[in-house]
Amino acid sequence: IDQHALQEKLLFERLLEQKRKGLLRTTPCQTPKVFRLSQEELSVFETQRELLLQCGFDMESFGGGDITVRHSPDLLEESKLETVLRDCLKANDTTVSAVFATIVRHSAISSDHPLTPTEALRLLEGLGKIEEGWTCPHGRRVIFRLRFQTIEKYFEKL
């Protein structure tokens, strides 16, 4: 099991379900965040603003290339907000799914994160709840099979 890909998949499905039900959860920033955008980013922002609003971002442009963000999707850590927004603008994401995929890529645990038993159990329970497909939104397989001989070679006696 690829723990990063699995958590990405679970978070992605959760966001899509919240959106379908009209219950997308957002969190206010502790203080409004102000970011200076390049001319190119600002141009994309102006065309994608409504899409980003639909995805849980409450923000506006207030001149001079600056934008302010007041709310973001609840699973996005505030410390990752600027990176996620810049990635969405750089990729020129044009669908809710593409924006959500960018959000979950930055929100999921890393592949090298040591899991507590509780975290591991929560991920394994989530594995049984996957609705569609066995890949994360970016195409990485969530689970795959290895032959015993393949695993055995990594644990050979010295």
C-alpha positions as CSV (number, residue, x, y, z in Angstrom):
1,I,0.0,0.0,0.0
2,D,1.3,3.4,-0.9
3,Q,0.2,5.4,2.1
4,H,0.5,8.8,0.4
5,A,-1.5,7.7,-2.6
6,L,-4.1,6.1,-0.5
7,Q,-4.6,9.1,1.7
8,E,-4.7,11.3,-1.4
9,K,-7.4,9.1,-2.8
10,L,-9.5,9.2,0.4
11,L,-9.2,12.9,0.8
12,F,-10.0,13.5,-2.8
13,E,-13.2,11.4,-2.6
14,R,-14.1,13.2,0.7
15,L,-13.8,16.6,-1.0
16,L,-15.9,15.4,-4.0
17,E,-18.6,14.0,-1.8
18,Q,-18.7,17.2,0.3
19,K,-19.0,19.2,-3.0
20,R,-21.8,16.9,-4.4
21,K,-23.8,17.4,-1.2
22,G,-23.2,21.1,-1.1
23,L,-21.4,20.8,2.2
24,L,-17.8,21.7,1.4
25,R,-16.1,22.5,4.7
26,T,-13.9,25.6,4.9
27,T,-11.8,27.1,7.6
28,P,-11.1,30.8,8.2
29,C,-7.5,31.8,8.1
30,Q,-6.2,33.0,11.5
31,T,-5.6,36.3,9.8
32,P,-6.3,37.0,6.1
33,K,-3.4,36.0,4.0
34,V,-2.1,38.4,1.4
35,F,0.0,37.1,-1.5
36,R,1.6,39.1,-4.3
37,L,1.0,37.4,-7.7
38,S,3.0,37.7,-10.9
39,Q,1.3,39.2,-13.9
40,E,0.8,35.7,-15.3
41,E,-0.6,34.3,-12.0
42,L,-2.9,37.3,-11.7
43,S,-4.2,36.7,-15.2
44,V,-5.0,33.1,-14.4
45,F,-6.4,34.0,-11.1
46,E,-8.9,36.4,-12.7
47,T,-10.1,33.7,-15.1
48,Q,-10.1,30.9,-12.4
49,R,-11.4,32.9,-9.4
50,E,-15.0,31.5,-9.6
51,L,-13.6,27.9,-9.8
52,L,-11.4,28.5,-6.8
53,L,-14.4,29.9,-4.9
54,Q,-16.3,26.8,-5.7
55,C,-13.4,24.7,-4.3
56,G,-13.6,26.4,-0.9
57,F,-11.2,29.4,-1.2
58,D,-12.6,32.8,-0.2
59,M,-10.4,35.3,-1.8
60,E,-10.2,38.5,-3.8
61,S,-7.9,40.7,-5.7
62,F,-7.3,44.1,-4.3
63,G,-4.9,45.7,-6.8
64,G,-1.2,45.9,-7.4
65,G,-1.0,42.1,-8.0
66,D,-2.1,41.3,-4.4
67,I,-4.8,38.9,-3.4
68,T,-6.2,38.2,0.0
69,V,-7.4,34.8,1.2
70,R,-9.9,34.6,4.1
71,H,-11.0,30.9,4.0
72,S,-9.7,27.7,2.5
73,P,-10.8,24.0,2.4
74,D,-10.7,22.7,5.9
75,L,-8.2,19.9,5.2
76,L,-5.6,22.3,3.9
77,E,-3.1,23.4,6.4
78,E,-2.8,27.2,6.4
79,S,1.0,26.9,6.1
80,K,0.5,25.2,2.7
81,L,-2.1,27.7,1.4
82,E,0.3,29.8,-0.8
83,T,2.0,26.8,-2.3
84,V,-1.4,25.2,-3.2
85,L,-2.8,28.4,-4.8
86,R,0.4,29.0,-6.8
87,D,0.4,25.3,-8.0
88,C,-3.3,25.7,-9.1
89,L,-2.5,28.9,-10.9
90,K,0.7,27.5,-12.5
91,A,-1.2,24.4,-13.7
92,N,-4.1,26.6,-14.8
93,D,-6.5,24.1,-13.2
94,T,-9.8,24.3,-15.0
95,T,-12.0,21.8,-13.1
96,V,-13.0,21.2,-9.5
97,S,-11.4,17.8,-9.7
98,A,-8.0,19.3,-10.8
99,V,-8.1,21.9,-8.0
100,F,-9.0,19.2,-5.4
101,A,-6.2,17.0,-6.7
102,T,-3.7,19.8,-6.1
103,I,-5.1,20.4,-2.6
104,V,-4.9,16.7,-1.6
105,R,-1.4,16.3,-3.0
106,H,-0.2,18.8,-0.5
107,S,-2.5,17.6,2.4
108,A,-1.8,13.9,2.4
109,I,0.9,12.4,4.5
110,S,4.2,11.8,2.9
111,S,5.3,8.3,1.8
112,D,8.1,8.3,4.3
113,H,5.9,9.4,7.3
114,P,6.1,6.8,10.0
115,L,2.5,5.9,10.8
116,T,1.2,5.3,14.3
117,P,-0.9,2.1,14.7
118,T,-4.0,4.3,14.8
119,E,-3.1,6.1,11.5
120,A,-2.3,2.8,9.8
121,L,-5.6,1.3,10.9
122,R,-7.5,4.4,9.7
123,L,-5.9,4.2,6.3
124,L,-6.6,0.4,6.0
125,E,-10.3,1.0,7.0
126,G,-10.4,3.7,4.3
127,L,-9.1,1.2,1.7
128,G,-12.4,-0.6,1.9
129,K,-14.4,2.6,1.3
130,I,-12.8,3.6,-2.0
131,E,-15.6,4.2,-4.5
132,E,-13.9,4.3,-7.8
133,G,-10.5,3.2,-9.1
134,W,-7.3,2.2,-7.3
135,T,-5.2,5.2,-8.1
136,C,-4.8,8.6,-6.5
137,P,-6.0,11.6,-8.5
138,H,-2.5,11.9,-10.1
139,G,-2.4,8.3,-11.3
140,R,-0.3,6.6,-8.6
141,R,-1.5,3.1,-7.7
142,V,-2.9,2.9,-4.1
143,I,-2.2,-0.8,-3.8
144,F,-0.2,-3.3,-5.7
145,R,0.8,-6.9,-5.5
146,L,4.4,-8.0,-5.1
147,R,5.5,-11.6,-5.6
148,F,7.0,-13.2,-2.5
149,Q,10.3,-13.7,-4.4
150,T,10.5,-10.0,-5.0
151,I,10.1,-9.2,-1.3
152,E,12.4,-12.0,-0.3
153,K,15.3,-10.6,-2.3
154,Y,15.2,-7.4,-0.2
155,F,15.6,-9.5,3.0
156,E,18.3,-11.9,2.0
157,K,20.6,-13.3,4.6
158,L,24.0,-11.5,4.5
